Amino acid sequence: MRKRLYMSRRKMFSGAQLKSLRKEAGYTQEELAQRVGISRETVSAIENDKPETMDNIGVGVVNKWWSICRQTASEQTRESFFSTVMDYFGFNLS
C-alpha cells in the first residue's frame, strides 16, 4: 500500500514542469546544475522523468531548483509549481 501511494505521488511530480520552470528562468541545464549542485546529466534525467532519478530526487534538490528559478518565473508558473509540490508531498492547504 505504501509503495502504491509513493508511486502515485511521483506521477504527480513532473520533470517537464521543472524543465519549464528552468527555461522560464532563463537557465541552461548546465547553469542550473552548477547552482543546484548536481550534474547536468541529473538535470536532464529529472526533466525527462527518468524513473530511477525521480525516485531518488530529494526535497533539497527541488527546494534549490525552486529557489533559484522562482524569482523570474511568472505568477502562474509559481502558483502551479507550488501547488504541485504541495500535492506531491501530501500537504493540504484547505
C-alpha positions as CSV (number, residue, x, y, z in Angstrom):
1,M,0.0,0.0,0.0
2,R,2.8,2.4,0.9
3,K,4.6,1.8,-2.3
4,R,1.4,2.5,-4.3
5,L,0.9,5.8,-2.6
6,Y,4.5,6.8,-3.2
7,M,4.3,5.8,-6.9
8,S,1.1,7.8,-7.4
9,R,2.7,10.9,-5.8
10,R,5.7,10.5,-8.1
11,K,3.4,10.6,-11.1
12,M,2.0,14.0,-9.9
13,F,5.5,15.5,-9.9
14,S,6.6,16.3,-13.4
15,G,10.1,16.7,-14.7
16,A,8.5,18.6,-17.6
17,Q,7.3,21.2,-15.0
18,L,10.8,21.6,-13.6
19,K,12.1,22.0,-17.1
20,S,9.5,24.7,-17.9
21,L,10.5,26.5,-14.7
22,R,14.2,26.3,-15.6
23,K,13.6,27.6,-19.1
24,E,11.3,30.4,-18.0
25,A,14.0,31.5,-15.6
26,G,16.5,31.5,-18.5
27,Y,19.0,28.9,-17.3
28,T,20.6,26.2,-19.3
29,Q,20.8,22.7,-17.8
30,E,24.5,23.3,-17.1
31,E,23.9,26.6,-15.4
32,L,21.1,25.3,-13.2
33,A,23.1,22.1,-12.4
34,Q,26.0,24.2,-11.1
35,R,23.7,26.4,-9.0
36,V,21.8,23.4,-7.5
37,G,25.0,21.3,-7.0
38,I,24.1,18.3,-9.3
39,S,25.3,17.2,-12.7
40,R,23.9,18.4,-16.0
41,E,23.1,14.7,-16.6
42,T,21.0,14.6,-13.5
43,V,19.1,17.8,-14.5
44,S,18.4,16.1,-17.9
45,A,17.2,12.9,-16.2
46,I,14.9,14.8,-13.9
47,E,13.5,16.8,-16.8
48,N,12.9,13.7,-18.8
49,D,11.2,11.9,-15.8
50,K,13.7,9.1,-15.6
51,P,12.1,6.8,-13.0
52,E,15.3,5.9,-11.2
53,T,16.2,9.6,-10.9
54,M,12.7,10.7,-9.9
55,D,12.6,8.0,-7.3
56,N,15.7,9.4,-5.7
57,I,15.2,13.1,-6.1
58,G,15.4,14.8,-2.7
59,V,13.5,17.7,-1.2
60,G,16.7,19.6,-1.1
61,V,17.2,19.4,-4.9
62,V,13.6,20.5,-5.5
63,N,13.9,23.3,-3.0
64,K,17.2,24.6,-4.5
65,W,15.7,24.4,-8.1
66,W,12.7,26.3,-6.9
67,S,14.7,28.9,-5.0
68,I,16.9,29.6,-8.0
69,C,14.2,29.8,-10.6
70,R,11.2,31.3,-8.8
71,Q,12.4,34.9,-8.9
72,T,11.9,35.2,-12.7
73,A,9.0,32.8,-13.1
74,S,5.6,34.1,-13.8
75,E,3.0,34.2,-11.1
76,Q,1.0,31.4,-12.9
77,T,4.1,29.2,-13.0
78,R,4.9,29.9,-9.4
79,E,1.4,29.0,-8.3
80,S,1.3,25.9,-10.4
81,F,4.6,24.7,-9.2
82,F,3.9,25.4,-5.6
83,S,0.6,23.5,-5.8
84,T,2.2,20.5,-7.5
85,V,4.9,20.3,-4.8
86,M,2.3,20.6,-2.0
87,D,0.3,17.8,-3.6
88,Y,3.4,15.7,-4.2
89,F,4.4,15.8,-0.5
90,G,0.9,15.3,0.7
91,F,0.2,18.7,2.1
92,N,-3.4,20.0,2.0
93,L,-3.8,23.8,2.1
94,S,-7.5,23.8,2.7
